Amino acid sequence: MEGIELSPSLYHCIETTVKEEFWNSVNQYMKGGQEDKKLEKRIELLKSFLESMDFKKLRSQSERYLVEGKQVKFVISRKEGK
């Protein structure tokens, strides 16, 4: 599975952005009505990210650049089973 790219903004921090992507993926999976391994892995990865990250730290790091008008992008991926 390739990485998931997410871009927070001044209006949606990285935690909100990840939660929205997670629920959009869950809804898409439920509407599909059939097993979708790729979407299952995406949901699993987003869930793991939500459960394990220090969002306060990520927000403070990203907001500094967003305030300067720069674009911030997070890439979520699995590395060696992590």
Residue pairs with C-beta under 8 A, 6 or more apart in sequence:
1 38
1 41
1 42
1 45
1 77
1 78
2 77
3 75
3 76
3 77
4 21
4 42
4 45
4 46
4 75
4 76
4 77
5 73
5 74
5 75
6 14
6 17
6 18
6 21
6 73
6 74
6 75
6 76
7 17
7 71
7 72
7 73
7 74
8 14
8 16
8 17
8 62
8 66
8 72
8 74
9 17
9 66
10 63
10 66
10 67
12 20
13 55
13 59
13 62
13 63
14 55
14 58
14 59
14 62
14 74
15 50
15 55
15 58
15 59
18 46
18 49
18 50
18 76
19 50
21 46
22 43
22 46
22 47
22 50
25 39
25 42
25 43
25 46
26 43
28 39
29 36
29 39
29 40
29 43
32 39
45 76
45 77
45 78
46 76
49 76
58 74
62 72
62 74
65 71
65 72
66 72
